[in-house]
Amino acid sequence: MSEMDLLGAMQGKAISIMRLWDGLKTEIIPPNWLNMLTLIPLLLAFPQQVPEVAKHLEVHPAGAQIVEQVRAGGMVRQQRRGGQNHLVQAPRWIRDDGGSLWICRDVSVGDSGASLLASQDVAAQGVSCYPTGDAAPIFSAFMPDAHDPVVATADRLPYGAAMEVQDTDPSSAFDYQATVHVYDTCDQTGTPLWSYTFPNTLDYFGGGVLISDFAEVVLTWKADPNLAKLRVEAFDIQGNLLSSAQLDSPPSFHSRQTRLSDDGTRAYFNIGTDAVIYDVLNGVELFRKPIGASFDSHALSGDGQVFAFGNFGSLEVWKESTPGSWNQVGSASFSGDTYTAWLDLNTDGSLCAFQIQRFTPAYDHHEIGLFDVQAGSVLWTSSYDAPGTTLQLVASGVCFDEKADFIAGVSWGDSLNATPEGFVYNLAGVVTCEIDSRGSAFDGDLDVDGDVFAMGCKSIHANDFGNGGDVIVADPIEQELHLLGYPSLGAALILTVPQSAGNSISLAVSRSLGNDMSVLGPTELDFAVLVAVLPYTMPYGGLATNITIPANPSLLCQDLHAQAGLFGGHTDHLSNKVSLRVVP
């Protein structure tokens, strides 16, 4: 069947297709139509006065520390915390603080790329959940006077979590209390499904929360100086306790970096200068190794079998050879006065993404790169330089998507505006995205499928006193298919495809992800639960049209995934995948 024959057949079925979409019938598409679909080229703390904050990076023989200064009422207090397509240069959307002066320090993209949870710190504290196709929040949960909220999401389901820390001592001293809230990211009220509160921990507010891919496990932890231990609690998504432990933690009881395996059964804690592997379901420590210094460069593979850590001028990778037995399987060294700033491992631990930071004679250089663990070799590096910058150019995060198709990084930027704050590379080391934000990027994240890149930023450089910030969402690589807008029942989304993609388009929408085969190769859709196949002819200048989500109650809080077959361009091919969840 030719493309024109196929499109004609599709037009002949247009009435039944549109009825299926408008009414969202639940019955399976008739077998003869389903057979024809396989031929369609688819792809388918300062309550009275808002303080000002500044950050600086300090490197000492024992490691690297970020020193944060808070200025309010003429006083300054400081604390140290560990912690070849066309190049994409414009974001999908930016959500600024709107004059409320919050700073976004933490972001997490979840639900197969459909939603984003972002923190708000310093002012209007709390968290906000966004659809990744629009800057209007699904909900905002405010946490007045909270210190540095942190967020997490489930990669494949609509769940998120946040930790807020409150100072409960009304005097000038501190007594911090941490509470973890778990959310349904489709619930516009922002009411937690459940919450858990840790015992008070004097002047220590460090802690965090993570969720496994399919929300089997919610892992949360909190440093407790009363015990000189790290409290660790694990729950299922309903809030039932799975395990509880108190980990020994000399000389420090804070986990500077924590990682969770994809299924939630194993965790990695960097406690002081130790690397700790933890059995989440049984609440027991499995392995501990002194690593000699304290940086933010720590990683655990998705399968929980490999971990990595960085040090001055080096990184190491360790693997479990037999149960309980761990051995070094790779290492890399880097020249100059540098340290390994951030790390991430792919699912099986065979690849390690890294960021390298130069700290003397100036903070004016950092690198992103890829290390092949089995070969023991650095495959590529890419450098960002700003000689003469008067502000510190500091690497602030690196991450993979699940398939390791992309590596994303973020940085504080520089005074010369010579370097981007956000950047994405493909596996071959080709840069695909560079985003220049108005201030420093404190965190970045890729969704599990590599379709969404998010950044949490300050409105000015980290070194400078001042507030305000942005949440930024961008394509990791130039994408041909976009469905932008707020995905509510009855809403019109904007469907766009550039003219260069081809002359005709077959857009498929499914209720589930999969890998069903089309004539253009494997898609990312499950054809058994297709709800629409929509043909379009490419107009001059590209396709830009509205597509309405049916006002069908059965769609509420359901996920939908779209992909297109594109014809008549340089080659016939499949587009990227777009995921969304229908909100009220």
N, C-alpha and C positions, 0 to 999 in steps of 0.2 A: 504494500500500500504506500503510495507516495505521500509526501507531506500535505499536498493540496487535497488528495483524497481523504486523508486522515482528518484534516480540518473540516472538510465538507461533512464527513460522518459526524464529527463533533457538533457541527452546527445543526445537523439533523436531530441530534439528541439534546439540543439546547434547552427545550422546554422541560424535559425530565431532569436535566442537570440543575436548572435553576429552581425547580420545585424541590429538589433534594436539598439545595443550599438554603432556600427561603424557609422551608418547613423543617429542615434538619431531621428527615425521617430516620428512624432507628433501624429499619430493616436493611439487610445487606444488599448492595447493588446487584442487580440480576447477573447471573453467571456470564451471559453473552457480552454484556457491557463490561464486566470485570475483565474478561479475556481481552477485549479490545483495549482496555486501559493499559495492559501490559505492553502494548505497542506504542502508546502515546509517549512522545519524548518529554517526560515530566521531570521535574524535580520539585516533583512536588514535595561655782563656789563663791561667786561674787554677786549676791542677790541685789545689792544696792547700786553697784557700779560695774559696768562691763569692763573687765581688765583687758590689757594689751599683752600679747605674748610674743616671744622671740625664741629662736632655737639656734644652737651652735653645736658643731661636732667637735669632740675632743678625742684624741688618740693617745693612749698611755701604754706602757709596757704590758699591762694586763689586758688590754683590749680597747675597744672603741665605745664611747658613750655619747648620747645626745643630751645636752644640757638645755633645759627649757627654763626661761626666765619669764616671770609673770609680773607685770607692773600695774599697780592700782593705787590710787590715793597717794602718789608720790613715793611709794615703797616698791622695791623690787625683791621678789622671792624666786629662788631657782630650785629646780629639781633635775635629777639625772635619770634617764630612762634608757633601757636597752631597746632596745627595740629595732614578576616584573610587569606587575600591573602599575597603574599610576599610583604614586605615593599618596596615601590618605593624609591630608593635612587639616581637614575641617571636621569637627565633630558632628555627630547626628544631632545632639542637643547639649545645652549647658543649663544647669540649674544653679543660679547664684543665690547668695544669702538674702537678697532682696532688702538689704538694710538692717537685717536682724543680727548680723555680725558673727554668725557661727562659722566655724572652720571644720571642714570635713577631713578627718584623719584616717577613716577606715571605710572600705567599700567591699562588698561581696556580691558577685553575680551568680544567681542560682536559677533553679527551675528550667533547666535546659536553655538558659539565656533569655527567659521571658521576664525576669524581674531582677531588681537591684535593691539591696539594702545598704544605706549609707548613714554614717554617724554625723552628729552635729555637736561640736564641742565649744567651750568658752562662753558662748551665749546661745539662747534658745536651744539649750541642750536636749538631746534626744536622738531618735533615729527616724528616718523616712524611708518608705518603700516606694519604688518607682517601677512602672513598666519600662522596658528598655527601648520602646519606640516612642516615648513621650516624656516630657519633663514634668508633667503634672503628677504629684504623688498619689499613690493608692491610699496611703495613710501616713500620718506623722504621729509618733508617740513621743510626747514631750516628757523630759526627765529633769525638772528644775534643779539647778545646782549640782547636777551630776558631773563627775570628773571623767573625762576622756572615755565616753561610751565606745565599746567595741562591738562588731557585728559579725554574723556568720549566716550562711544559707546552705540548704541542701541542694546539691547539684541537679537532682532530677525530680524534686517534688516541691510543692509550694509552701515550704517552711523556712522560717528565719529565726534568728535568736540575737539577743543583745545583752550585754552586761552593763549595768549602771553601777557606779560607786558613789556613795554619799558620805560626807563627813557628818557623823552624828554627835560630835562633841561641840557644844555651843561656845566653848572657850576658844582661846587662840591655839590650843593644841589640836591634835587630829585623832579621830577614831573612825576609820573607814568601814563602811558596811557595803558589801557587794550583793547585788540581786541580779539573777539571770531571768530574762523573760523569753518565752518561746511564742512565736506568732504564726498564724496562718497568713501568708502574704497576699491572699485574695480577700481578706476581711478588711473592708474599708474603715472599720471602727478603730483598728489598731489595738484592740483589747487582747492581752496575752491569753493564750490557751492555758498556760500555767506559768508559775514563777517559783524560783528557789532562792532563798537568802542564806548566804554564808554567815558564820559568826563574825563579829567585829574583829578588825585586824590592826588596831592602833594606827600608826602612820603609814602603813603599807596599803596602797590601793591597786597594785598590779595583779592582774588575773585575766581570764578570757573564757571564750566559749567557741566550740566548733560543732558542726553537724556532719554526719556521714552522708554519702551521696544520695541514698534512698531513705534517709531519716531514720535509720534503725537505731542510731545512737546520738545523743546529745552529750558531749563531753565538756565539762567546765572545771576550772581550777582557780585557786586563790592562795597567794602566799600568806602565811600566818605567823607573825613574829612571836605570838604568845606560845606557840609550840615549836618554833624554829623548824617548821616543816611546810611542805606544799600540800594543801588540801586538794584532793581530786575526787570529783563526783561524776557518775555517768548515769544517764536516764534513757528510757525509751521516749518516743515522741509524745506519748500520752502523759509523761511525767513520772512514770514508775521507776524507782531506783533500781539500777542494774548492778552497780558496785560503788564502793567508797574506799578511799585509801588516804594515808598521810605519808608522803614520801620524804625520806631523809634528804637534807639539802645543804650540807656544809659546803662552802662557807656562806652561802646565800640560800634563802628559802624561796626565791622568786624564779619562775620559769620565764626566761627572757623570750624564748621562742618555743612554740608548741605546734606539732603537726599531727594529723589524724589520717589513718589509712582510709581508702575509699569505702570499705565496708564497716568502718568504725571499730574494728576489733583490736587494733593496735594504735598506740600513740607514741610520740617522741617528745621528750621534754629536755630543754637545755636549762638545767638547774645549776646556777653558779657557773662553774667551769666543767660540769659533767654532762655527758650525753646519756640519756636514760631511755630505754625501750620499755614500754608498759603494756601489760595485758589488760585491756579495758574491761572485758566482760567478767574477768575474775578478780580484778582489782589488785594485781600483783606486779612487782617490778621483775622484768625478765633479764635485763642486761644493763650494766652501767660502765661507762668509760670516761676517765678524765681526759679532757681535750686541751687544757692548758691556757685558755684565754676566753674572753667573752665578746662575741660579736653577734650580729643578727643573722649570720649565714648558717642556716640549718635547714635540712630537708629530710623528708621521709617519702619513699616511693608509694605509689597508690596501693600496691599489694602488701605493704608493710614489711617487706623483706630486706630493704636496703635503706641506709641512712647516710647522710653526708654532712660535713661541717667544714667551716673555713677558719683560717688563722692568718697571721701575718704572712703575706706572699704565698699562700698555699691553700689547697683544699684536699680533703680526704673522703673516700667513699668506702663504706663498710657493708658487708652482706652476710646474712645468716646462711651458713653452709649446711649445717644440720641444726635441728631444734636446740636453741640455747647457745649455739656456737657461732660467733661472729668473727669475721676476718676482713682485713683491709683488701679491697679488690681494685683500687685505683687511687691515683693522686696526681695533682698538677701543681706546678710552681710558677710563680709570676715574678718578674723582675721589678726592681725599683722599690721605693718606699711605699708599698701598697699593702692592703689587706683584702681578703675576700669579704665583701659587704653583704651579699645576699645569694641564696642558692634555691634551686628547685630541682626535683627529680621527676622523670616521667613515670608511667605506671609500673613498669618492671624494673626501674632503676638502671637502665642501660644508658641513659643520657642524663647529663647534669647541666642545667643552665646556671650561669653565674654572673655576678657583677663584681668588678674589681675597682677599688677606690684608692687613688693616690692621696696621701695625707701630708707629705712634705716634699719640696719646700712650700707647696701651696695646694689647697683643695681646688684644683683647676682641671682635673682629668678623671674620668671613670670609663670603664669598659663593660660591655655586655658580650657574652660568648657562650659557646657550647662545648662540653667535654664528653667524649666518647669513653665510657667507663671500661668496656671490654678491651678496646684498642689502647687505652691509656694515653690518649692524645687529645689535644685541643683542636677541634675541627675548624673553628673560626672565632675571631673576636672583632668587635667594632668599637671604636673609641669616640668619645665626646670630649672636646677640649675647649677651654675658654681661658687662654693665657691672659693674665692681667685682670681677671675678675676680682672685684673687691668683696664679693659675696661667695660663700662656700658652694661649690658645685659638688653635690653629694648624691650618690646613688641611694635610692630609697625603696627599692623592691624589684623582684623579678618573679615571673611565673610562667608555667606551661598551660596549654589546654590539655584535655585528656589524651588526645592522640599525638601530642607533641608536634602538631603542625606549625604552631606559632610559639614564640617566646616574647613576652611583653616585659617592659621595664619602665620605671619611673625615676625621676630625680628632682632635686630642689631647683635646678636651673642655675643661672648665673647672672651677674650684673650687666653683662654685655648683650644679653639676649642672643647669645651665640649658639645655644644648644636647646633642644626641645625638652620639655618636662615629661612627656610620654612618648614611647616608641615601641614598635612591634617588628619582629623579624620572623621570616620563615625558617624552616629547618636548614636551608642552604646558606643562611646568613645574609639574605637579601632583605633590606629594610622595606616594610610594606606600609608603615604608618608612623608619622611623627606629629605630635600634637604640642603646640606651643600654648601653654596656659598662662594666665596673667600673673600667677605666683607659683610657689613651690607645690609639687605633687608629693603628698605624704604616703599615698598608697595607690596600688593599681591592681586590677584583677581581670582575668579572662574567664568567660563562661566555659563550661565543660566541652562544648562543641567548637570553640574557637570562632564564634560569630559576633561576640560582643566584647569590647574593651572598655573598662571603666576606670576613672581616676578620681581620687579625693584630694582636694587642693585647698591651699590658703590663697587669699586674694593678692598677697605680696610675698616676697621671699621669706623663707623661714628665719633668716638671720635678723630681719627687720621687725621692730615692734609694730603691732597692728593686728587687726582682726578682719573678718570677712572671708568667704571662701566659695568654692564651686564644686559641684558634682558634674563630671563630664563623661559622656558616653560617645564612643566612636566605633567605626568599623575597624577591625584589626587589619583588614586588607580590602582593597576596592571591591565592593559588592554591587552586583547588578540588580538584585531584587530587594526592594524595601517595602515594608508595610508600616507606615508611621502614623501615629495618633494614639489616643487613649482608648484601649480595647474594651469598651463596655458594650453591653447588650444594646443593639440598635445603632451603634455609633458607626460613622463613616471613616474608614481608614484611608490613607493616601497610598495607593499602589503606584510605584515608580519603577521603570526599567529604562535604561538609556538606549538611544537609537543604535549605538554601536553593538548592542547585544544581538541584534538580528532583525528579521522582518516580521516574525510572528512568534506568539507566546502561547504556551499551554500551561496554565497555572493549576496546580493540584493542591488541595487542602485536605489534611488528614487529622484524625483525632490522636494519632500515635506516631512516634518515631519508629523507624525500621530500616531495612536495607533492601527493599524489594527492587527487582531489576526492571529497567526500562531499556528501550533501544539505544539510549545514550549512556547506558551503564547503570551501576547501582545508585539508587536514590537514597535519601535519608528518611523516607516515609514508609509507613505500613499501608499498603494498598487495600487491605481487608477492611479498613475503617475510614476509607475516603468519604468525605462529605461533599466535595465539589470538585469539578474539573472545568475550568473557565478559559475559553479561548479568546485571544486578543490579536488584533492586527496592529503592528507597530506604526503609529502615526509619525509624520515628519517632526523631528525634534525630540522624539522619545515619548514613551508612555507615561502619563501622569493622570490618573483617574481615581475616583472614589470607589471603594468596595465596602459594602455595608455588612456589618455583623448582624445576622438575623436576631430579632428580638424574641428569641426562643428560650424559655426558662431552662430547658435541658442543657443549654450551653453554659449556664452560669458556673464560673470557676473551673470550667473545663479548659484543657490546653489544646491549642490548635497549631499545626505546623504546616508551612507552605513552602513549596519549591516549584520551580518552573523549568520546562524545556524551552530552549531558545533556538530559533531556526533562522537561517538565511544570512547570518553574519559571516565572520571569517571562518568559523567552524560551528556546526550544530553542537550544543552542549547543554549541560545542566547548570542552573544557577545555584547560588548559595541557598541555604535553608533559613527560614525565619520562624521563630517560635514566639507564641504569645499565649497568655491566659486571660480568658474573658472575665472581667470584673463587673460587679453590679453597676 
